Amino acid sequence: MSSNYDDCFTSLIMNLMAKHKVPGLSVSVVKDDKIIFERGFGYRNLEELLPMTENTLIGIGSISKSFTALAILQLQEKGLLNISDPIKKYFPWFPENPDKPILLKHLLSHSSGFPALDGTIIEMLHHNKRHIDFTPIISRSDLEWYVKSAEKERLFEPGERFFYNNDMYALIGYIIEDITGQKFSEYMREHCLSKLEMIRTSYNSDDVKKDSLNDFSTGYCIEDNKVTTYSHPYSDFLDPPGGILSSAHEMANYIQLILHRGQFHDSLILHPETCEILWNPIIKCPYSYKGEGYYGLGWVREERFGTTLLQHGGGLSSSTASLMILPELNIGVFSAENDANANCRLITEGILAILTGNDPEELPALKYKNLISMVEGTYKSYRELYSLKLETKGPLLMAHLEIDDGDFDIPISVEDPENLIFTIPTGFPDQREKIQFVRDEKTGKISYATFDRYLYHRI
């Protein structure tokens, strides 16, 4: 389906994908109860040159948490539980202060007081050999022991501190299984996904292998022009916090559910007043613009684009995804890419900017990304005695700096974007060294950088 926005969306996506080396990306845009744009870009499989499409199945990561929270509220509507129930009702072994009990809503909002323990993702790390830990967590009882043993890690009372925690969502999955008598993925299929007509969406590898369209993505990591292949890390542990594979086309149905406050076509999946509990603010959340948003139950709520924004991202070694909804404007956007770099968030925000009459290039995240791309690279001092190399490592911009005192790898941050000044932390209080980059007046490209008494020419 085409719209007047097609060229704007396509230009934004194509340029960002090329600039940031995104193998493949799919996107769907819903406005006023219609899908106004859905497409795949690039490749879902580089080896076989298979195109990404709007129907390509791809891991949506932690966006899955909002589905899990929705299932909990379904059970609350049936009177089978309450989000204000103490967790000890379901897990008598659960470590807590009896005077300030941890409630189910604290697990759903990452406000239990427990920091990330990551017992649920040890299996995922092994899967793609990113990090090896030999803690033998392969069963529910293993994970419960792991969490129980972390009692001294909880230094904050419930509701006091936001700590993103996948393990707590895994426990929520066990609560759903214990109450319903169904395997978590089976409950979700019967009571959520099928009602949303998300027929191909699944948690299971067998479903993907038997997919009717044979359309699913392969994950990639591209560094220094080397391509590493990653497959989706299937795991029962991962299912409640991050295990869904879906397509842009079917995620549009989920957007419609949220826009209609729990109603999808003729199916009432949640009553409107219950659905809105999902994004009621519970705790201040750093995963928002300037850290001014709040986490509810599987959703981040903040004020952006002059209105309320509901959003969540998802990241796996094989894919990243972004879902953003402006309920008051009846707009929603989903995008996902088959790598771990999360450029899809820039694309989702950019599309929302276009739809709300704003310039995507003025988005803070995109301006920052463009600035980093401008300065990344290698620089050499006089006669190439010393070098300065800048590159992104995960969320950090790192400088490999050579001076007469030695070689240093240091994270640097933007201080003055207009004058291209970055700061480097030092071991002395209130002292920060600066790196400044200078553009060539004719080409507009970076010509050289200065640090302390050194000048490094770009090569």
SVG drawing of the C-alpha trace seen along z (x, -y; Angstrom):
<svg xmlns="http://www.w3.org/2000/svg" viewBox="-16 -28 74 56">
<polyline fill="none" stroke="black" stroke-width="0.4" points="0.0,0.0 1.4,-3.4 1.0,-6.8 2.1,-10.4 4.9,-9.7 6.5,-6.8 9.4,-8.8 10.2,-10.5 10.2,-7.2 12.3,-5.4 14.9,-8.2 15.3,-8.2 15.7,-4.4 17.9,-3.9 20.3,-6.7 20.6,-5.4 21.0,-1.8 23.8,-2.7 25.6,-5.0 25.5,-2.5 25.9,0.8 22.6,2.4 22.2,5.7 18.4,5.8 15.5,4.0 11.7,4.2 9.2,1.6 5.4,1.1 3.6,-2.2 0.0,-2.5 -1.9,-5.7 -5.7,-6.2 -6.4,-2.5 -4.6,-1.7 -1.2,-0.4 0.1,-3.3 3.6,-1.9 5.2,1.5 8.3,2.8 11.5,4.7 14.9,3.2 18.2,4.9 18.8,8.6 17.4,11.1 20.2,13.5 23.4,12.2 24.8,15.6 21.8,16.4 21.0,12.7 17.4,13.2 15.5,9.9 14.1,8.7 10.3,8.2 7.5,7.0 6.8,10.7 10.3,11.6 10.3,13.2 12.9,11.5 13.5,11.5 11.9,8.5 13.8,9.0 12.5,7.2 9.4,5.8 8.2,9.3 8.0,8.0 4.9,6.0 3.2,9.2 4.1,11.0 2.6,8.1 -0.5,8.2 -0.9,11.9 -0.6,11.1 -3.4,8.5 -5.6,11.0 -5.2,13.3 -5.9,10.4 -9.2,9.8 -10.1,13.4 -9.4,13.1 -6.6,15.6 -4.0,13.1 -3.4,9.5 -0.3,7.3 -0.4,6.2 0.1,9.8 3.4,10.4 5.8,12.5 6.1,14.9 2.6,16.0 4.0,17.7 7.6,18.3 7.9,18.9 11.7,19.0 11.9,15.5 14.4,13.3 12.9,10.0 12.4,7.8 9.1,9.1 8.3,5.6 8.4,4.3 7.2,7.1 8.1,7.3 4.9,7.3 4.3,8.8 4.1,5.2 7.6,4.6 8.9,7.5 6.9,6.3 8.3,2.7 12.0,3.6 11.6,2.1 12.1,5.1 15.4,3.7 17.4,6.6 20.1,5.6 20.5,7.5 21.6,11.0 21.4,12.3 20.9,16.0 18.3,16.1 20.8,15.0 23.8,17.2 22.4,19.7 22.1,17.0 25.7,15.9 26.8,19.5 24.7,19.8 26.6,17.2 29.9,17.6 30.0,14.0 30.8,14.7 31.3,18.0 30.1,18.5 30.0,22.0 27.2,21.4 25.1,24.5 21.6,22.9 19.6,25.3 16.4,25.7 13.7,23.8 15.1,25.1 18.6,23.9 17.3,20.4 15.3,20.2 18.5,21.3 20.4,18.6 18.0,15.8 17.6,17.1 21.4,17.1 21.5,13.4 19.7,12.2 22.6,9.9 22.6,8.3 19.3,6.5 20.4,3.3 17.3,1.3 13.7,1.6 10.9,2.3 10.0,-0.7 13.1,-2.6 15.5,-1.9 15.0,-1.0 17.2,2.1 16.3,3.7 16.0,7.4 15.3,10.2 15.4,12.9 12.3,11.4 10.4,11.6 11.4,15.3 9.9,15.8 6.7,14.1 6.6,16.7 6.6,19.4 3.7,17.8 1.7,17.9 2.6,21.5 1.7,22.5 -1.7,20.7 -2.8,21.8 -1.2,25.3 0.1,24.5 3.6,24.0 4.2,20.2 4.6,20.2 1.4,22.2 -0.6,19.9 0.7,16.9 -0.2,18.6 -3.8,19.4 -4.8,16.3 -2.7,13.5 -1.1,14.2 -4.0,16.1 -6.5,13.5 -4.3,10.8 -4.1,12.9 -0.4,13.0 -0.4,16.5 3.3,16.7 4.6,15.0 6.1,17.5 8.7,18.3 9.6,21.7 12.3,22.8 10.1,25.6 7.5,23.0 10.1,20.9 11.6,23.9 8.1,24.8 7.1,21.3 4.5,21.2 6.4,18.4 9.9,19.7 10.8,16.1 13.0,15.5 16.1,13.5 19.7,14.4 21.6,12.2 24.9,10.5 27.7,8.5 29.7,6.3 33.0,5.0 36.1,3.8 34.4,5.1 34.2,8.6 30.8,10.3 29.9,12.7 26.7,14.7 24.5,15.1 21.4,17.2 18.4,16.4 19.1,17.7 16.1,19.8 15.6,20.5 12.7,21.2 14.4,18.8 14.3,16.1 10.7,16.5 9.0,14.2 11.6,11.4 12.5,11.5 11.7,14.6 9.2,13.5 9.9,13.7 7.5,11.7 7.2,9.7 6.6,6.1 3.3,6.9 2.0,8.9 3.4,6.3 1.0,3.8 -1.8,5.9 -0.2,5.4 0.0,1.7 -3.7,1.7 -4.4,3.5 -2.6,0.8 -4.2,-2.1 -7.7,-0.5 -7.0,0.0 -7.2,3.8 -9.5,4.4 -8.5,6.0 -11.2,6.2 -13.9,8.3 -11.6,9.7 -11.6,8.0 -8.2,9.1 -8.2,6.6 -10.8,4.1 -9.7,0.6 -9.3,-0.4 -7.1,2.7 -5.1,2.1 -4.1,-1.4 -2.6,0.1 0.2,1.3 1.6,-2.2 0.6,-3.8 3.9,-5.3 5.5,-3.2 9.2,-4.2 11.5,-6.7 13.2,-5.1 16.6,-6.0 15.7,-4.4 13.9,-7.5 14.8,-10.9 16.9,-12.7 15.8,-10.0 12.5,-11.8 10.2,-8.9 8.6,-6.2 8.4,-2.5 5.0,-0.8 4.4,2.8 6.5,3.7 6.3,0.2 8.2,-3.1 6.0,-6.2 7.4,-9.6 6.4,-12.9 7.8,-13.4 6.7,-15.0 4.3,-17.2 2.3,-14.2 2.5,-10.9 4.9,-8.3 4.7,-4.7 7.8,-2.8 10.1,0.2 13.2,1.5 14.6,5.0 18.0,6.3 19.6,9.7 22.9,10.7 21.0,11.5 18.5,8.6 17.3,5.3 13.8,3.9 12.0,0.7 8.3,0.1 6.9,-3.4 3.2,-4.5 1.6,-7.9 -1.8,-6.9 -3.3,-10.4 -2.4,-10.8 -3.4,-7.2 0.1,-6.5 2.4,-3.5 5.7,-2.5 7.6,0.8 11.0,1.5 13.6,4.3 17.0,5.1 19.1,8.2 22.1,7.0 22.7,5.8 23.3,2.1 19.9,0.6 19.8,-1.8 16.1,-0.8 15.4,-3.1 16.7,-6.1 14.5,-5.0 11.4,-4.6 11.9,-8.0 12.6,-9.5 9.3,-8.2 7.4,-9.6 9.2,-13.0 8.0,-13.0 4.4,-12.1 4.3,-14.8 5.7,-17.5 9.2,-17.6 12.6,-17.3 14.2,-13.9 17.6,-15.5 16.9,-17.6 16.3,-14.6 18.9,-14.6 19.7,-10.9 20.2,-11.3 22.3,-14.5 24.5,-12.6 24.8,-9.6 25.7,-11.9 28.3,-13.7 29.9,-10.4 30.0,-9.2 31.7,-12.5 34.6,-12.2 35.2,-8.4 38.4,-7.3 42.2,-7.4 44.4,-10.5 48.2,-10.8 50.5,-13.4 53.6,-14.9 55.5,-12.3 53.0,-9.7 54.8,-9.6 51.5,-9.2 48.0,-8.2 44.5,-8.9 41.8,-6.4 38.1,-6.9 35.5,-4.1 32.3,-3.1 32.3,-0.1 28.8,0.8 27.3,-2.4 30.7,-4.1 32.8,-6.3 36.4,-5.1 39.6,-6.9 42.8,-5.0 45.3,-7.8 49.0,-7.7 51.2,-10.4 54.7,-10.6 53.3,-9.2 52.1,-6.0 49.0,-4.5 45.6,-4.8 42.1,-3.5 39.6,-6.1 35.9,-6.7 35.1,-10.2 31.9,-12.2 30.5,-15.2 30.8,-18.6 30.1,-21.1 28.6,-19.6 28.6,-22.9 32.4,-23.3 33.1,-19.6 34.7,-19.5 34.8,-16.2 36.0,-15.6 38.2,-12.9 38.0,-12.0 41.3,-12.2 42.3,-10.8 42.2,-14.3 39.0,-15.8 37.4,-18.6 39.9,-18.2 38.8,-17.0 41.1,-17.0 39.5,-18.1 39.8,-16.9 38.6,-19.3 37.9,-18.4 38.2,-21.0 36.4,-20.9 38.0,-21.8 36.3,-25.1 35.9,-23.9 34.8,-20.3 33.1,-20.5 34.9,-17.2 37.0,-16.8 40.6,-17.8 42.4,-17.4 42.0,-17.0 43.9,-18.6 44.5,-17.2 46.7,-19.0 49.8,-19.9 49.3,-17.5 47.7,-17.9 46.6,-14.8 45.8,-14.9 42.9,-12.8 44.1,-10.0"/>
</svg>
